[in-house]
């Protein structure tokens, strides 16, 4: 598992409490991270985000005169360069932090990490192919009409807390306006509060089709650097919005439900996921599972799980039992490792129903209480 130092960025925007809000906005909008760290005597005293700036502005704060030290900045969740990236997902699930200042071993600010870096840090899993973009998008779209003007757009972004609005005229999708674009317009020489959504919208934002799987979505997010993408059907209809937050939320939920989508390493015990039908093709294996069964994940994903049993017919029987009961809490099985060695393991199984209707079997294993001979 990668550490924070392996995937963080170093060009963190830093502010002093004496900086004005408009100065802070100018500095933040030059970078793509979406946040800035407040330092006083080299000590982190707070963090502000693009959302904070928009919220304060529509509350009546005057960016030209208000100073950061006078505003209710939030205290960030701080992590260290040596923190495993895996832990960031746990922090995200517990407290919903999406941006982290990073300290080095001397407790000095050395970088930052956001959802984009977290998503890039986790290994790709074929389990993602069993979830579709359409399964994750919310029906409540942050849509605004093209004639809406600047401050009303800013209010919509703050109220909906989605990081953007989508501009639609009838059934025609015209474009997207992000928090960053709202702030960049405010500090631009051509700023006017009469600017409309039609003029501010990015007319051709990167989009994704609803039938695409999450593996494709993850690759698209990490290759483009976008934090959010409209979901557009083949006929051009706007049907949803997919964000990096949506992906992380799904990953965090799957960790708690022990049905990981993005990262099989979330499971503490050795585990393998395989198809319930046909040849029972292996879909994913975590590192502990690979060690327990002496297999190489790069060559065994896609092969049949039947090769890992002294009695290949057992997998069909397990699939039939799971189709009626849904789970098997414990069964000792005589297995054969990838190297051909016999081994007895205590196993549990669960039939997992995916939103895309492509079910899979989750198989976790441990040494049986009765020892190796308990399978005889």
BAGUPA-229781 format. One record per residue: residue in three letters; x, y, z of N, C-alpha, C in turn. Coordinates in steps of 0.1 Angstrom, whole numbers, padded with zeros to 4 digits, always signed. Layout:
ALAXYZXYZXYZ
...
***
This chain:
UNK+0008-0012+0000+0000+0000+0000+0009+0012+0000
UNK+0005+0022-0008+0013+0034-0009+0011+0043+0003
UNK+0022+0050+0006+0021+0060+0017+0018+0074+0011
UNK+0013+0083+0020+0010+0096+0016+0021+0103+0008
UNK+0033+0101+0012+0044+0108+0006+0046+0103-0009
UNK+0040+0092-0012+0042+0086-0026+0032+0093-0035
UNK+0021+0099-0030+0011+0105-0039+0007+0119-0036
UNK+0012+0125-0026+0008+0139-0023+0014+0149-0033
UNK+0009+0161-0033+0015+0172-0041+0021+0182-0031
UNK+0031+0189-0036+0039+0198-0027+0035+0213-0028
UNK+0029+0217-0039+0026+0231-0041+0013+0235-0034
UNK+0012+0234-0021+0000+0238-0013+0000+0253-0012
UNK-0012+0258-0014-0014+0273-0012-0015+0275+0003
UNK-0006+0285+0008-0007+0288+0022-0010+0303+0023
UNK-0017+0306+0034-0022+0320+0037-0019+0323+0051
UNK-0018+0336+0054-0016+0341+0067-0030+0346+0072
UNK-0032+0347+0085-0045+0353+0090-0047+0367+0085
UNK-0037+0374+0080-0038+0388+0076-0042+0390+0062
UNK-0042+0379+0054-0045+0380+0040-0060+0383+0038
UNK-0063+0391+0028-0077+0394+0026-0083+0382+0018
UNK-0096+0381+0018-0103+0370+0012-0101+0371-0003
UNK-0101+0383-0009-0099+0384-0024-0085+0380-0028
UNK-0075+0383-0019-0061+0378-0022-0061+0363-0021
UNK-0068+0357-0012-0068+0343-0010-0075+0336-0022
UNK-0086+0342-0027-0092+0336-0039-0083+0336-0051
UNK-0076+0348-0053-0067+0348-0064-0057+0337-0064
UNK-0051+0335-0052-0041+0325-0050-0047+0311-0052
UNK-0058+0308-0046-0064+0295-0047-0068+0291-0061
UNK-0073+0301-0069-0078+0298-0083-0067+0296-0092
UNK-0054+0298-0088-0043+0295-0097-0039+0280-0096
UNK-0044+0274-0086-0041+0259-0084-0054+0252-0085
UNK-0053+0238-0087-0064+0230-0089-0069+0222-0076
UNK-0062+0224-0065-0065+0216-0053-0078+0220-0047
UNK-0082+0233-0048-0095+0237-0042-0095+0240-0028
UNK-0083+0242-0022-0082+0246-0008-0069+0253-0005
UNK-0068+0259+0006-0056+0266+0011-0054+0264+0026
UNK-0042+0263+0030-0039+0261+0044-0035+0275+0051
UNK-0041+0277+0063-0038+0290+0070-0027+0287+0080
UNK-0016+0294+0079-0004+0293+0087-0002+0305+0096
UNK+0001+0303+0108+0006+0314+0117+0018+0310+0125
UNK+0029+0316+0122+0042+0312+0128+0045+0298+0125
UNK+0042+0294+0112+0045+0281+0107+0037+0270+0113
UNK+0026+0273+0120+0017+0264+0126+0004+0264+0119
UNK-0002+0253+0115-0015+0252+0108-0026+0256+0118
UNK-0033+0267+0114-0044+0271+0123-0057+0270+0116
UNK-0058+0266+0104-0070+0264+0097-0069+0261+0082
UNK-0080+0259+0076-0080+0256+0061-0093+0262+0055
UNK-0092+0268+0043-0104+0273+0036-0105+0266+0023
UNK-0117+0264+0018-0120+0258+0005-0127+0267-0004
UNK-0128+0263-0017-0136+0271-0026-0150+0273-0021
UNK-0156+0263-0016-0169+0263-0011-0171+0274+0000
UNK-0161+0274+0010-0161+0284+0020-0161+0298+0015
UNK-0153+0301+0005-0153+0314-0001-0166+0318-0007
UNK-0172+0309-0014-0185+0312-0020-0196+0314-0009
UNK-0196+0306+0001-0205+0307+0012-0204+0320+0019
UNK-0192+0325+0022-0190+0337+0029-0194+0349+0020
UNK-0192+0348+0007-0195+0359-0002-0210+0361-0003
UNK-0218+0350-0004-0232+0352-0005-0238+0355+0009
UNK-0231+0353+0020-0235+0358+0033-0232+0372+0036
UNK-0226+0379+0026-0224+0393+0027-0210+0397+0031
UNK-0200+0388+0032-0187+0391+0035-0181+0399+0023
UNK-0173+0409+0025-0167+0417+0015-0153+0412+0012
UNK-0151+0405+0001-0137+0399-0001-0126+0408-0001
UNK-0128+0421-0005-0117+0431-0006-0112+0435+0007
UNK-0121+0435+0018-0117+0440+0031-0116+0429+0042
UNK-0124+0418+0040-0124+0408+0050-0111+0400+0051
UNK-0105+0398+0063-0093+0391+0064-0095+0377+0069
UNK-0087+0367+0065-0089+0353+0068-0090+0351+0083
UNK-0082+0359+0091-0082+0357+0106-0095+0361+0112
UNK-0103+0369+0105-0116+0373+0110-0128+0363+0106
UNK-0125+0353+0098-0135+0344+0093-0135+0331+0100
UNK-0146+0324+0101-0147+0311+0108-0141+0300+0100
UNK-0128+0300+0099-0121+0289+0091-0122+0276+0099
UNK-0122+0265+0092-0123+0252+0099-0109+0246+0102
UNK-0108+0237+0112-0096+0231+0115-0095+0218+0106
UNK-0084+0216+0099-0083+0204+0090-0079+0192+0097
UNK-0081+0181+0091-0076+0168+0095-0062+0167+0090
UNK-0052+0166+0098-0038+0166+0094-0033+0152+0093
UNK-0025+0149+0083-0019+0135+0081-0004+0137+0079
UNK+0003+0126+0080+0018+0127+0079+0022+0120+0066
UNK+0034+0123+0062+0039+0116+0050+0040+0101+0051
UNK+0042+0096+0063+0043+0082+0066+0029+0075+0067
UNK+0018+0083+0067+0005+0077+0068+0001+0068+0056
UNK-0003+0056+0058-0008+0048+0046-0020+0054+0040
UNK-0020+0054+0027-0032+0060+0020-0045+0053+0024
UNK-0043+0040+0027-0055+0033+0032-0062+0039+0043
UNK-0055+0045+0052-0061+0052+0064-0069+0064+0060
UNK-0065+0070+0049-0073+0082+0045-0087+0079+0042
UNK-0089+0067+0036-0103+0062+0033-0111+0060+0046
UNK-0104+0055+0056-0111+0053+0069-0115+0067+0075
UNK-0105+0076+0074-0108+0090+0079-0120+0096+0072
UNK-0120+0094+0059-0130+0099+0050-0144+0094+0055
UNK-0144+0081+0057-0157+0074+0061-0162+0080+0074
UNK-0153+0082+0084-0157+0086+0097-0161+0101+0098
UNK-0153+0109+0091-0155+0123+0092-0157+0131+0080
UNK-0157+0125+0068-0160+0131+0055-0150+0141+0051
UNK-0138+0141+0057-0127+0150+0052-0123+0145+0038
UNK-0121+0155+0029-0117+0152+0015-0104+0158+0011
UNK-0099+0167+0020-0086+0174+0017-0078+0174+0029
UNK-0065+0171+0028-0056+0169+0040-0043+0177+0038
UNK-0039+0186+0047-0025+0190+0048-0016+0179+0053
UNK-0004+0179+0048+0005+0168+0051+0017+0174+0058
UNK+0021+0167+0069+0033+0171+0077+0044+0161+0075
UNK+0057+0166+0075+0068+0157+0074+0072+0152+0088
UNK+0083+0145+0089+0088+0140+0102+0091+0151+0112
UNK+0094+0163+0107+0097+0174+0115+0085+0182+0119
UNK+0073+0177+0116+0060+0183+0119+0058+0196+0111
UNK+0065+0197+0100+0063+0209+0091+0055+0206+0079
UNK+0047+0216+0075+0039+0214+0063+0047+0211+0051
UNK+0044+0200+0044+0053+0196+0033+0044+0193+0020
UNK+0031+0193+0021+0023+0190+0010+0008+0189+0013
UNK+0001+0184+0004-0014+0182+0005-0018+0170-0002
UNK-0030+0165+0001-0036+0154-0006-0051+0156-0007
UNK-0057+0152-0018-0071+0154-0020-0077+0141-0025
UNK-0090+0141-0028-0097+0129-0033-0090+0124-0046
UNK-0085+0133-0054-0079+0129-0067-0067+0120-0064
UNK-0058+0124-0054-0046+0116-0051-0050+0103-0044
UNK-0061+0104-0036-0065+0091-0029-0070+0081-0039
UNK-0078+0085-0049-0083+0076-0059-0071+0070-0067
UNK-0061+0079-0070-0050+0074-0078-0042+0064-0070
UNK-0042+0065-0057-0033+0056-0049-0038+0042-0048
UNK-0051+0039-0050-0056+0026-0047-0055+0017-0060
UNK-0051+0005-0058-0050-0004-0070-0063-0006-0077
UNK-0063-0008-0090-0075-0010-0098-0080-0025-0095
UNK-0093-0027-0094-0099-0040-0092-0109-0042-0102
UNK-0110-0055-0107-0120-0058-0116-0134-0058-0110
UNK-0135-0057-0097-0148-0056-0090-0155-0044-0094
UNK-0147-0033-0098-0154-0021-0102-0162-0023-0115
UNK-0159-0033-0123-0166-0035-0135-0180-0040-0133
UNK-0184-0043-0120-0197-0048-0117-0206-0037-0112
UNK-0201-0025-0113-0210-0013-0109-0210-0004-0120
UNK-0221+0002-0123-0223+0011-0134-0224+0026-0129
UNK-0221+0035-0137-0223+0049-0134-0237+0052-0130
UNK-0246+0046-0138-0261+0048-0136-0265+0043-0122
UNK-0257+0034-0115-0261+0030-0102-0258+0040-0091
UNK-0250+0050-0094-0244+0059-0084-0249+0073-0085
UNK-0255+0077-0096-0259+0091-0098-0272+0094-0091
UNK-0272+0106-0085-0284+0110-0078-0294+0116-0088
UNK-0307+0114-0084-0318+0120-0093-0320+0135-0091
UNK-0315+0140-0080-0317+0154-0078-0305+0162-0084
UNK-0306+0166-0096-0295+0173-0103-0294+0187-0100
UNK-0282+0193-0098-0281+0207-0096-0282+0215-0109
UNK-0294+0216-0114-0296+0222-0127-0301+0236-0125
UNK-0295+0245-0134-0300+0259-0134-0303+0263-0149
UNK-0312+0273-0151-0315+0278-0164-0304+0287-0169
UNK-0302+0288-0183-0291+0296-0188-0292+0311-0185
UNK-0304+0316-0182-0305+0331-0179-0302+0334-0165
UNK-0300+0324-0156-0297+0328-0142-0284+0336-0141
UNK-0283+0346-0133-0272+0355-0132-0262+0350-0120
UNK-0251+0357-0120-0239+0353-0112-0243+0350-0097
UNK-0248+0359-0090-0250+0357-0076-0260+0346-0073
UNK-0270+0345-0082-0280+0334-0080-0274+0320-0082
UNK-0264+0320-0092-0257+0308-0095-0249+0304-0082
UNK-0242+0314-0077-0233+0312-0065-0242+0307-0053
UNK-0254+0312-0052-0263+0307-0041-0267+0293-0043
UNK-0270+0289-0056-0273+0276-0059-0262+0266-0056
UNK-0250+0270-0059-0238+0261-0056-0237+0259-0041
UNK-0238+0270-0033-0237+0269-0019-0248+0261-0013
UNK-0260+0263-0017-0271+0256-0012-0271+0241-0015
UNK-0267+0237-0027-0267+0223-0031-0255+0216-0026
UNK-0244+0223-0024-0232+0217-0019-0227+0205-0028
UNK-0228+0207-0041-0224+0197-0050-0211+0201-0058
UNK-0206+0213-0055-0194+0217-0062-0195+0223-0075
UNK-0208+0223-0081-0210+0228-0094-0225+0229-0097
UNK-0229+0235-0108-0243+0235-0113-0242+0231-0127
UNK-0252+0225-0132-0253+0221-0146-0263+0230-0153
UNK-0260+0235-0165-0268+0244-0172-0276+0237-0182
UNK-0289+0238-0182-0298+0231-0191-0309+0240-0196
UNK-0312+0239-0209-0323+0247-0215-0332+0236-0221
UNK-0344+0234-0215-0353+0224-0219-0346+0210-0218
UNK-0344+0202-0228-0337+0190-0228-0323+0191-0232
UNK-0318+0203-0235-0305+0205-0241-0295+0209-0229
UNK-0285+0201-0228-0274+0203-0218-0264+0213-0224
UNK-0263+0225-0218-0254+0235-0223-0240+0235-0217
UNK-0239+0231-0205-0225+0231-0199-0226+0230-0184
UNK-0214+0232-0178-0213+0231-0163-0205+0243-0158
UNK-0208+0247-0145-0201+0258-0139-0197+0253-0125
UNK-0184+0253-0122-0178+0248-0110-0176+0259-0100
UNK-0173+0256-0087-0170+0265-0077-0158+0274-0081
UNK-0148+0267-0087-0136+0274-0091-0138+0284-0102
UNK-0147+0281-0111-0151+0291-0122-0159+0303-0116
UNK-0167+0300-0106-0174+0312-0100-0164+0321-0094
UNK-0154+0316-0087-0144+0324-0080-0135+0331-0090
UNK-0131+0324-0101-0122+0330-0111-0129+0341-0118
UNK-0142+0340-0120-0149+0351-0126-0149+0364-0117
UNK-0151+0361-0104-0151+0372-0095-0138+0380-0095
UNK-0127+0374-0096-0114+0381-0095-0109+0385-0109
UNK-0117+0382-0119-0112+0385-0133-0115+0400-0136
UNK-0107+0406-0145-0109+0420-0149-0123+0423-0155
UNK-0129+0412-0160-0142+0414-0167-0154+0410-0159
UNK-0152+0410-0145-0163+0405-0137-0175+0414-0138
UNK-0186+0408-0139-0199+0415-0139-0209+0406-0132
UNK-0217+0411-0122-0228+0403-0116-0239+0400-0126
UNK-0239+0406-0137-0249+0404-0147-0246+0392-0156
UNK-0234+0386-0154-0230+0374-0162-0240+0363-0160
UNK-0244+0356-0171-0254+0346-0170-0247+0332-0170
UNK-0256+0322-0167-0251+0308-0167-0247+0304-0181
UNK-0254+0309-0191-0250+0306-0205-0236+0311-0208
UNK-0232+0323-0203-0219+0328-0207-0208+0322-0198
UNK-0211+0318-0186-0201+0313-0177-0199+0298-0178
UNK-0208+0291-0184-0207+0276-0184-0196+0271-0194
UNK-0189+0261-0189-0179+0255-0198-0188+0246-0207
UNK-0187+0250-0220-0197+0244-0229-0195+0229-0233
UNK-0183+0225-0232-0180+0211-0235-0172+0204-0224
UNK-0178+0202-0213-0170+0195-0202-0169+0181-0205
UNK-0159+0175-0199-0157+0160-0200-0169+0154-0194
UNK-0175+0144-0202-0187+0137-0196-0185+0122-0198
UNK-0195+0115-0192-0194+0100-0192-0208+0095-0194
UNK-0209+0083-0200-0222+0077-0203-0226+0069-0191
UNK-0240+0068-0189-0245+0061-0177-0242+0046-0177
UNK-0240+0040-0188-0238+0026-0189-0224+0022-0186
UNK-0215+0031-0186-0201+0028-0183-0199+0023-0169
UNK-0189+0014-0167-0186+0008-0154-0177+0018-0146
UNK-0176+0015-0133-0168+0024-0125-0153+0023-0127
UNK-0148+0012-0133-0134+0011-0136-0131+0021-0147
UNK-0139+0022-0156-0137+0033-0167-0138+0047-0161
UNK-0148+0048-0152-0150+0062-0145-0138+0066-0137
UNK-0132+0056-0130-0120+0059-0122-0109+0063-0130
UNK-0107+0055-0141-0096+0058-0150-0097+0072-0157
UNK-0110+0076-0160-0113+0089-0166-0110+0100-0156
UNK-0114+0098-0143-0111+0108-0133-0096+0111-0132
UNK-0089+0100-0131-0075+0101-0128-0067+0106-0140
UNK-0071+0103-0152-0064+0108-0164-0067+0122-0167
UNK-0079+0127-0164-0083+0141-0168-0080+0150-0156
UNK-0081+0145-0144-0079+0154-0132-0092+0161-0128
UNK-0103+0159-0135-0116+0165-0132-0121+0159-0119
UNK-0128+0168-0111-0134+0164-0098-0148+0159-0100
UNK-0154+0163-0111-0168+0160-0113-0171+0159-0128
UNK-0180+0151-0133-0184+0149-0147-0199+0148-0149
UNK-0205+0155-0158-0219+0152-0161-0220+0139-0167
UNK-0231+0133-0165-0235+0120-0171-0245+0122-0182
UNK-0241+0119-0194-0249+0122-0206-0252+0110-0214
UNK-0264+0108-0217-0269+0096-0225-0264+0097-0239
UNK-0265+0086-0246-0261+0086-0260-0268+0096-0269
UNK-0281+0099-0265-0289+0108-0273-0287+0123-0269
UNK-0277+0125-0260-0274+0138-0256-0281+0143-0243
UNK-0290+0135-0238-0298+0139-0226-0289+0139-0214
UNK-0290+0150-0205-0283+0150-0193-0291+0142-0183
UNK-0284+0131-0177-0291+0122-0168-0285+0122-0154
UNK-0274+0128-0152-0269+0128-0138-0255+0135-0137
UNK-0249+0134-0125-0236+0140-0122-0229+0130-0114
UNK-0216+0127-0118-0207+0118-0111-0195+0126-0106
UNK-0192+0124-0093-0181+0132-0087-0171+0122-0081
UNK-0159+0127-0078-0149+0119-0071-0155+0115-0057
UNK-0162+0124-0051-0168+0121-0038-0178+0109-0039
UNK-0185+0108-0050-0194+0097-0052-0186+0084-0052
UNK-0175+0084-0059-0167+0072-0059-0161+0068-0046
UNK-0156+0078-0039-0150+0076-0025-0161+0071-0016
UNK-0173+0077-0017-0184+0073-0008-0187+0058-0010
UNK-0187+0054-0023-0190+0040-0026-0180+0031-0020
UNK-0167+0035-0022-0156+0027-0016-0157+0026-0001
UNK-0160+0037+0005-0161+0037+0020-0172+0028+0024
UNK-0184+0029+0018-0195+0021+0021-0192+0006+0019
UNK-0185+0003+0008-0182-0011+0005-0173-0017+0016
UNK-0164-0008+0021-0155-0013+0032-0163-0017+0044
UNK-0172-0009+0048-0180-0012+0060-0189-0024+0057
UNK-0194-0026+0045-0203-0038+0042-0195-0050+0039
UNK-0181-0049+0039-0172-0060+0036-0174-0066+0021
UNK-0178-0057+0012-0180-0060-0002-0172-0050-0010
UNK-0159-0049-0008-0152-0038-0014-0153-0037-0029
UNK-0154-0025-0034-0155-0022-0049-0142-0019-0055
UNK-0135-0009-0048-0123-0004-0054-0111-0011-0049
UNK-0110-0014-0036-0098-0019-0030-0100-0032-0022
UNK-0098-0043-0027-0100-0056-0020-0091-0057-0007
UNK-0080-0048-0007-0071-0049+0005-0078-0043+0018
UNK-0090-0038+0016-0098-0033+0028-0102-0045+0037
UNK-0103-0057+0031-0107-0069+0038-0095-0074+0046
UNK-0097-0076+0059-0086-0080+0068-0081-0094+0066
UNK-0090-0103+0062-0085-0117+0060-0083-0120+0045
UNK-0076-0131+0043-0074-0135+0029-0088-0137+0022
UNK-0089-0132+0009-0102-0132+0003-0100-0133-0012
UNK-0110-0139-0018-0111-0140-0033-0126-0138-0037
UNK-0128-0131-0048-0141-0129-0054-0142-0136-0067
UNK-0153-0144-0069-0154-0151-0081-0169-0152-0086
UNK-0171-0155-0099-0184-0156-0105-0192-0168-0100
UNK-0205-0166-0097-0213-0178-0092-0216-0188-0103
UNK-0215-0184-0115-0220-0192-0126-0208-0196-0135
UNK-0211-0205-0145-0202-0209-0155-0189-0215-0149
UNK-0178-0210-0153-0165-0216-0148-0161-0211-0135
UNK-0169-0202-0129-0166-0196-0116-0153-0188-0117
UNK-0153-0179-0127-0141-0172-0130-0137-0162-0118
UNK-0124-0162-0115-0119-0153-0104-0119-0139-0109
UNK-0126-0130-0101-0127-0116-0104-0116-0107-0097
UNK-0113-0111-0085-0103-0103-0077-0097-0111-0066
UNK-0085-0108-0062-0079-0114-0050-0071-0104-0043
UNK-0072-0104-0029-0064-0094-0022-0050-0101-0019
UNK-0041-0093-0014-0027-0098-0012-0027-0110-0003
UNK-0035-0109+0008-0035-0120+0018-0040-0133+0011
UNK-0051-0131+0003-0056-0143-0004-0046-0149-0013
UNK-0039-0140-0020-0028-0145-0029-0018-0153-0022
UNK-0014-0148-0010-0004-0156-0002-0009-0169+0003
UNK-0022-0168+0008-0028-0181+0014-0029-0192+0003
UNK-0032-0188-0009-0035-0198-0019-0023-0199-0029
UNK-0012-0192-0026+0000-0193-0034-0002-0190-0049
UNK-0009-0179-0052-0012-0176-0065-0007-0162-0068
UNK-0005-0159-0081-0001-0146-0086-0013-0139-0091
UNK-0017-0127-0085-0029-0121-0089-0029-0116-0104
UNK-0017-0114-0109-0017-0109-0123-0020-0120-0133
UNK-0018-0133-0129-0021-0144-0138-0033-0152-0134
UNK-0038-0151-0122-0049-0159-0117-0062-0152-0119
UNK-0063-0139-0119-0076-0132-0121-0080-0135-0135
UNK-0092-0141-0136-0097-0145-0149-0097-0161-0151
UNK-0089-0168-0143-0089-0182-0143-0101-0188-0134
UNK-0103-0200-0135-0114-0207-0127-0110-0210-0113
UNK-0119-0207-0104-0116-0210-0090-0116-0226-0088
UNK-0121-0233-0098-0121-0248-0097-0107-0253-0095
UNK-0098-0246-0100-0084-0251-0100-0078-0250-0086
UNK-0085-0244-0076-0080-0243-0063-0087-0252-0053
UNK-0093-0263-0058-0099-0273-0049-0095-0287-0053
UNK-0094-0295-0043-0092-0309-0046-0104-0316-0052
UNK-0116-0310-0050-0128-0315-0056-0135-0303-0064
UNK-0132-0302-0077-0138-0290-0084-0153-0289-0084
UNK-0160-0300-0081-0174-0299-0081-0180-0291-0069
UNK-0171-0289-0059-0176-0282-0046-0181-0268-0049
UNK-0175-0261-0059-0179-0247-0062-0193-0246-0067
UNK-0197-0256-0075-0211-0256-0080-0221-0258-0068
UNK-0217-0267-0059-0225-0270-0047-0226-0257-0039
UNK-0215-0250-0037-0215-0238-0029-0224-0227-0035
UNK-0223-0226-0049-0231-0216-0056-0246-0219-0054
UNK-0250-0232-0055-0264-0236-0053-0269-0233-0039
UNK-0261-0236-0029-0264-0233-0015-0266-0218-0013
UNK-0257-0210-0019-0257-0195-0017-0269-0189-0024
UNK-0274-0195-0035-0286-0190-0042-0298-0190-0033
UNK-0298-0199-0023-0310-0200-0014-0308-0194-0001
UNK-0296-0195+0005-0293-0190+0018-0286-0177+0018
UNK-0278-0174+0008-0271-0161+0007-0258-0161+0013
UNK-0255-0170+0023-0242-0170+0030-0240-0183+0036
UNK-0227-0186+0038-0222-0198+0045-0212-0193+0055
UNK-0216-0194+0068-0207-0188+0078-0194-0195+0080
UNK-0194-0208+0080-0181-0215+0082-0182-0229+0076
UNK-0172-0233+0068-0170-0246+0063-0156-0249+0061
UNK-0151-0260+0066-0137-0264+0063-0136-0271+0050
UNK-0127-0266+0041-0126-0272+0028-0111-0276+0025
UNK-0110-0288+0019-0097-0293+0014-0094-0285+0001
UNK-0084-0278+0000-0081-0269-0011-0067-0273-0017
UNK-0065-0268-0029-0052-0270-0036-0047-0256-0040
UNK-0035-0253-0035-0029-0240-0038-0025-0239-0053
UNK-0021-0227-0057-0017-0225-0071-0005-0233-0074
UNK+0003-0237-0064+0015-0245-0066+0012-0260-0065
UNK-0001-0263-0063-0005-0278-0062-0004-0284-0049
UNK-0001-0276-0038+0000-0282-0025-0014-0282-0019
UNK-0016-0293-0011-0029-0294-0004-0029-0286+0009
UNK-0041-0280+0012-0042-0271+0023-0057-0272+0028
UNK-0059-0271+0041-0072-0271+0047-0075-0257+0052
UNK-0086-0251+0048-0089-0238+0053-0103-0237+0058
UNK-0106-0229+0068-0119-0226+0072-0124-0214+0064
UNK-0135-0216+0057-0140-0207+0047-0154-0202+0050
UNK-0157-0189+0046-0170-0184+0047-0173-0178+0033
UNK-0186-0178+0029-0190-0173+0016-0202-0164+0017
UNK-0203-0155+0008-0215-0146+0008-0218-0143-0007
UNK-0230-0144-0011-0234-0140-0024-0237-0125-0024
UNK-0230-0118-0032-0231-0103-0033-0239-0099-0045
UNK-0250-0092-0043-0258-0087-0054-0253-0073-0058
UNK-0248-0071-0070-0243-0058-0074-0255-0051-0081
UNK-0254-0037-0081-0265-0029-0087-0266-0032-0102
UNK-0255-0036-0109-0256-0039-0123-0262-0053-0126
UNK-0265-0061-0115-0271-0074-0117-0261-0085-0120
UNK-0248-0082-0119-0237-0091-0121-0232-0096-0108
UNK-0239-0107-0103-0236-0111-0089-0222-0118-0088
UNK-0216-0118-0076-0203-0124-0074-0204-0131-0060
UNK-0194-0140-0058-0193-0147-0045-0181-0142-0038
UNK-0182-0138-0026-0171-0133-0017-0167-0145-0009
UNK-0154-0148-0009-0149-0160-0003-0137-0155+0007
UNK-0139-0157+0020-0129-0154+0029-0124-0166+0036
UNK-0111-0167+0040-0106-0179+0045-0097-0177+0057
UNK-0095-0187+0065-0087-0187+0077-0083-0201+0080
UNK-0072-0202+0088-0068-0216+0093-0080-0222+0101
UNK-0084-0234+0099-0094-0240+0107-0090-0242+0122
UNK-0100-0242+0131-0096-0243+0145-0091-0257+0148
UNK-0096-0267+0141-0091-0281+0143-0078-0284+0136
UNK-0072-0274+0130-0059-0276+0123-0061-0282+0109
UNK-0049-0285+0103-0049-0290+0089-0057-0303+0087
UNK-0057-0311+0097-0064-0324+0096-0079-0324+0097
UNK-0084-0312+0101-0099-0311+0103-0107-0313+0090
UNK-0100-0312+0078-0107-0315+0066-0108-0329+0062
UNK-0101-0338+0070-0101-0352+0067-0112-0360+0073
***
